[in-house]
């Protein structure tokens, strides 16, 4: 058995390598150690003690099973395979070892209970998932049991799922409703112990994650009504009652861990009304955008309402239990004869009528940018460079803005530069950030040159880029980033510093870096000095 498995593993390695060309060889040294190692252990109900091991894990090319009963030789099992072993009655510590193609090993100890008596004190918990519709999680624990079978009661799916005693199993139904769930707890004895109940499977009716973050846009390229990314039209009423309350509809502002969104409940028709006397001209925009989440609506109808020209609708399909990003061309309304220079209301209608709820976020009109903030950056364009300072002594913002070049000599004779003040007492990590309108294209180079004016020699300049949409750490900062230090060698004069991004271990050209951050005199508290930066550009 051992020799056969070794031969099969070597054949697998030979086949993998032979199927690659010289430019696509596998670097086995980079393979991670196996993870999530365990085994499903089942036993026959005939008092024989015959246990079947089905090992499981990730990144495994071969398993070893050490039975823990004094058996000297382990069994070798390929992924997807099983092995049987007969035990005497007792409790054993079996060892499951997973091995990768390059020999990395991960092992776990798993108890194997072999009892020739029926399971006792069976406890079963059944719960609806709080974030996924129609998903149910079951956990069963019993004394003397080794595993249990779950019959979920869905028509056309009579076979049970086997689970180790005390472990959980999840199952997603095709439809919500009431199902008879049966749990059969098993030991090595002939007799089993059962539990059954009628359980109501439900639909989740609220999102568990925020809508996608909108891209960075210049103020002149967007008109925002609702959302936290852009400046919204002031005074807008998102819950005007147009008689829907009498049809069973209602509304609220839903707060998801600090991220607010509109919630229209049992949506028949509901709308948005601008402040009295306010209209917006969206004739210069190209699209209206919104993000919509629903568990039970099939479609949403969106109407723009003109103060002088009536209203016209556009219907879009929705996908249940996830955010649907909708972008409707303004031409879809104007082609119906609607004038869009004086929009003062929006209306939403649900399908089916008054039967489901929606959550809506990021409602804004936009057009393709006329000018964008992207690498290279020289601050000469007539657009708003929204530098945002941080790290003052009170943890507030430090001054950062685009100004006229105060020293048009030497390495920099351009007109505009960014000025970053580091006031006295500012944090050692004080700096300023700038959002880009598109992610950095690394075909243009993985080094970044920055022209720097420093008032002293030896000031550390930390250059950082972030993926602003990546998950946040405990301080609210994106977890995908790259940062590289440089040091000034001249004072009161311009010089070019080069930052090699590849020197940062976690750097990857596939990451969507869309934010640039500069830290002047990094690691030192502020002394009231001023630093200037210009010409942030890539090179090879």
N, C-alpha and C positions, 0 to 999 in steps of 0.2 A: 504493500500500500504506500509506504513512504517513498520508495523509489519511483513508483508510477507518478505520484504527485510532483516530485522534483522534475521529472522528465517533462510533464505537461507544463509546468511553470517555465522551464527553459524554452520549450517550443513557443509559448506565448510571447516570451521576450524576443525570440528570433523572428517571429512573424511581425511583431510591432516594428522592430528595427528594419526589417527587410522591406517593409511597406513604405519607408520614408526615403527621401532622396537626400543628397549631401547637404542641401540647404534647409532640411526639415527634420533633422535628427532629434531624438528625444534626449534631453539632458536629465538622466535619472537622478543625478545628485540634487536636483531641485525639487524632487517629489517630497511632499509632506508626509509625516508619519500618519498611520491609519487613525481614524477617529470614529467615535460613536460605536465602539465595539460592544456587542452583546450577543445573546443567542436566545431564540425562542425555544423553550424546553417543554415538550409534551410527553405524556406517559400513557401507555395503554391501560385501560380499565379492566385488568384481568389478574391482578395480584402477582404479576410476574416481575414488576419493576423495570420494564423495558422503556427507557427514555430515549427520545429522539431530539437531537440537537440540530437546529437550523441557525448557524452563525450569521451575524449581520454586522455591517460596518461600511465605512467609506474609505476609498483608496486602497482596498485590500486585494491582493492577488492570491493569497493562500491563508487559511486558518489552521491553527493547531488547537486541539481540544485536550486538556488535561483533566481527567475525570474526578480527581480528588478522593478516590477510594482505594488508593494503593496500587492502581494499575500503573505499571512503570512506563509504558510507551504511550505517547499521545496519538491521537488520530489526526490525519491531515485531510482538510476539506477545501474544495475549491468554492468560490463564490456561487451561491445559489444551490449548493449541495447540502446534504444532510448526512448524519451518522447516528447509528443506534448504539446504546450501551445499556447493559442490564446491571442494575444496582440491587443490593440488599436494602432492607428498610433502614432509613436513617436520613441525616442531613449532611450534605457534602458541599465543600467549596470547590467548584469546578473553575478552571482557569481557561479563559478564551483568549487566544493570541492572534492578532491580525498582523500580517507581514506585507510590505509593499514590494514592488518589483525590484527595488534596490536594497532590500533587506531591512528597512526600518521596521521596528516592532512596537506594537502597543498591546498591552494585556490588561484584562479586567478579571476580577473574581466574581463569580455568580453562584449564589446558593441554589442547590438542587435538593428539594424536599421530596423524599420518597416515603410515602405513608400508606400502609394497607388498611386505611380506614377512611370513611367518607369525609369530605371537607365539613368543617363546623364553623359556626359563627360567621356566616357569609354576610358581608357588608357591601352593598352596591350603591354607587353614586352615579347619577345620570344628569348631565347639565347641558343646556344649550350654550353654544359659543356666543360670547358677547360681541364679537367683531365680524363673524362670518355667518351669513344666513344659512339656515337649515343644516348647520354642522353641530353634531352632538358628540360629547366626550363621555366615555364610560370608564369607571375604575371599579374593580371588584377585588376584595381581599377576604381570604378565609383561612382558618387554621387547617393545617395538614394538606392544603391544596398546592399543586404545582403550577397549574394554569387554568384558564377558563375560556369557554366558547361563548361568543355573543351572536345571537340571531337578531338582526335589526328590524325584521318585520316588514321590509319593503317588498312589494309584489315583484315577482320575477327574479329575486335575489335570495334564494333559500339557503345558500351556504353560509356557515358561520365564519367569523374571524377569530382565530386563536390568539390569546394574549397571556403573557406570564402573570402569575398571581401577584397582585399589588401594583401592576403597571397599568397605564391608561391606553385607551385606543379611541381614535376619533373617526367619525363617519359623516359624510355629507349626503343628505337625501336629495332626491330630485324635486320634491315638492314639500311644502310645509303641511302639517296635519298631525293626526293622532296615529301612532304606531305601537303595536305590541312588541316590546323588547324583552327578550328572554336571555338570561345569563345562566350558563351551566358550569359550575365550578367542579374541577376534576382533580382527583389524586390518583394514586396507583391502585386504589380499591375499585371493586366492581361498581359500587354504589356512588352516584354523584349527588350534588346538591344544587338545587335550582332556585332562581328568582325570576319573576316576570311582572311586568307592569305595562299599563297603557300610558304612553308618554307623548306629550304635545311638543312637536318640533316647530320652532318658530322662525320668523324672518327678522333679521336685524334691521331696524328702521332708522339707524343713524350712522354716520361715518365714524371710523376710528382713526382716520388719518386726514391731514389737511389736504386741500386742493393743491395741484402743482403750482410752484412759485412762478409768477409772470416774469418775463424777461425784462432786463433793464431797457428803458426807453427815455428819450428826450421829452421834456415837458410838452413841446409843441407837436409831438407825434401821438399824443394820447389824450382822451377825455375820459376820466374815470368817474363812475358813479358809486361803486362799492368795492372795498378791498383795502388791504394794508400796504400794497406796493406803491401806488401812486397817490397824488393829491386828489381827493374826491371833490366833486361839485358840492358846495356847501348848502345846507338847509334841506336836503332831499328827504322825503318821507317814504320809507320803505314798506310801511304797513297802512296805507290808506284803506279804510273799509268802504268798499264799493257795493256792499250788500252781501258779501260772501258769508258773513257770520250766520246769516239766516239759512244758509245751505249746508251748515255743518263745518265750514272751513274756519281755520284759525291760523295764527302766525306768531313767530317769536324770533328772537336773535339767539342762535345757538352758540355756546362758548365751548370750544374744544381745546382744553388746556391753554387758554389764552388766545386762541385763534377764533375770531368771531365770524359767523356766516349767517345768511338769511335762511329761515326755515318756514316754508309755506306748507301747512298741514291740511290734508284732505283738499288738495288744490282743485278748485273749480276754475276760478279766475282770480288773479291777484295782480297787484301792480306796484309801480314805483312812480311817485309824483314829485317833480321838482318843486322847489319853493315857489310860492305865489309870485307870478310875474317873471319867473325864470324860464328861459328856453335855451337849448344848446343847438348850435349849427354843426351837424355832423356830415355836411356835404363834402367836406375836405378829407374825411376819414374813409378808409377802405373796408373795415370790418367792425362788427360788434362781437366781443368775446364774453363768454361766461363759462364757469365751471359748475357742473350740476351733478349732484349725487342723489340717488333714489334707490329704494329697495323694491318699489312696487309700481312705479309709473312706467309706461311704455314709451311715451312721447311727451315733448313739451312744445307748446306753441308760443312763440315770442312775437309780439307786435310792437312796432314803433308808432307812437301817436303824435301827430303834428297838431299844433294849435289851430291851424287854418285849413288843414287838408285831410283830416280824418286819420284812419289807421290802416295798416296792412300787416298780415301775419306771415310768419315762416315757421314751419314745423320741422323738428329734429327728433330722431330716435335717441333713446337713452339706454344705457347698459346698466342692469341692476347690480347693486352692491359695489360699485366703483365710481370714481369720478369720470364724467364725460366732459371733455373740453370741447366747447362749441364755438366755432368761428363762422359767423354769417356775413356774407358780403353785403355791403350797403346797397349794392346794385340789385340784390334780391328784393329789396323794398321799393327802390326807385323804379324798377322795371314794372311794378304794379301800379305806377302812377302816383306814388307818395312823394311829396316834397319833404326833404329832411333838414331844412334850414331852421326850423323852429320846433324841434322835438321837446315836449314838456312832460310826457308820460311814457312808460313802458308797461306792457301787460303780458302776463304769463297764464297759460291755460294748460291744465293737465289732462292726459289721456291714460286711463279712463277718468271720466269726470268725477271730481270730488271723492276719489277712491284711494288716493295715495299722496305721499308727502315728498317734497324735494328740499334739498339744501343747496343754496346757490352762493357762490363766492366769485370774486374777481370779475365784476361787470364793468367793462370799459370799451370804448371805441378807440380804434388805432389805425395808423397807416404805416406804410413802409418808411423807415427813417431816411431823411434827406441826407443827414450826416450822422456818423456813428462814432462812439468812443471804442476804439480797438487798437491793438498793437499795429504799428508803432504809434506812440503818443508824443506829440510835440507842443500841444496847447495853443496852436496857432489858429485852429478852426473857430469859427464864430458860433460856438455851441456852449452849453453849460457843462463844465466839468465839476461834478458834484463831489469834491473831496470832503470826506467826513473825518474830522479829528477825534482822537480819544486819548485817555490817559492823563488828564489833568490831575492836580494834587487831590481834588475832590472826586476823582474818577469820572469827571465830565469831559467835555470836548476841549481839545486844544485848537488854536487857530490854524486853519489850513485853507488856502485859496490860490487861485491863479492871479498873478500880478505881472506888471512890466518887469522885464529883466533889469535888475539893478546894476549889473556889471557885464556889459556887452563887450567882453574882451576874451582873448585866448581861445579856449575850447568851446565857447558858446557865445555867439553873437545874435541869437534869435531874439524875438521881441517879447515872447511870453514864457513864463516859467511858473512852477508851483512853489509857493512859499509855505513852509511849515515851521511854526514857532514852537519851542519847547520851554514853556514858562518855568520860572523857579519853582522847584518842588514837584514838577510833573513826574509821573511814574517812570520807572526805568524802561517800561515797555510802551511809552507814549508814541503815537504816530498818527498816520492818516491813511484812509483807504479810498479807493476809487473803483466803482463798479464799471465793468466793461459791457458793451452791448452785445458781444458775442464771445464765445470761448476762444482761447488762444490756439492758433494754428501752429503746431510745432514743426511743420514742414519748412517753416521759415527760420528754424534754428532753435536750439535748446539752451543757448546762452542769452542772457539779457544784459545789455549795456545801459547804464544810467549816467547821465551827466550830473555831477554833484558839486555844489558850492558849500563848503564847510568853513566855519570860523576858526577851526582848530585842526591840527594834525593829530592823527590817531583816533578819530571818531569812528566808531563802528556804525556802519549803515546796514541794517537788516532789510533785505528785499524778500517779500513774501507774496505768494499768490494762493488764492483759495477757490474751491468749488463752493459757491455760496449756497447751493441747493443740497449739499451733502448733509448727513445727520450731524446734529450739534453735540458738542461735549457738555460737561457739567457747567461750563461758564458761558454756554451759548455760542461758542465758536465752531465753525465748520470743521469736521474731522478729516476732510481731504484737503491737503495743502502742501506747499513746497516753500522752504525758506532757506536762504543762503546769505552769509555775511560777507561784507567787504569793509575795507578800512581806508580812510582818507590819508593821503600822504602829503598834501599841501594845505595851506590855510588861506582863507580870503581869496580864493581863486577857483575857477572851474577845473574839474578833472573828470575823466570818464572811468567809472568802475565797472568791472565785468563780473557777472554772477552766473556761474555754471550750475544750472539747475540739476544736471545729472549727478552732481556731488551730493545731493540730498537723497537718502536711501529710498524714501517712499515716493519719489517723483515718478510719474508715468505720463507719457505723451497721450495716453488714452483718457486721462482724467479731464474733466470739463472745467478747467480753471477760468473763472470769469471775474476775478477781483484782484486788484493790485494793491499792495500795502507797503508803505515806506516807514521805517522806524529810524529816525535820526538819533545819533549818539546812543545807540541801543545799549542797555545795561547800566546806564548812568542816569541818575535823577536830573531833572531839568535845572538849568542854571540861568534861564532867560535868554538863551542863544537862539538865533534864527538860521535855518538851513533852506537851501533852494535846490530844486531838482528839475531836470528837463530831459527830453529826448530819450524816453523809455522805449527801447527797440531791441529786437532779436538779432542774433548773429549765430553763425556756425562755429 
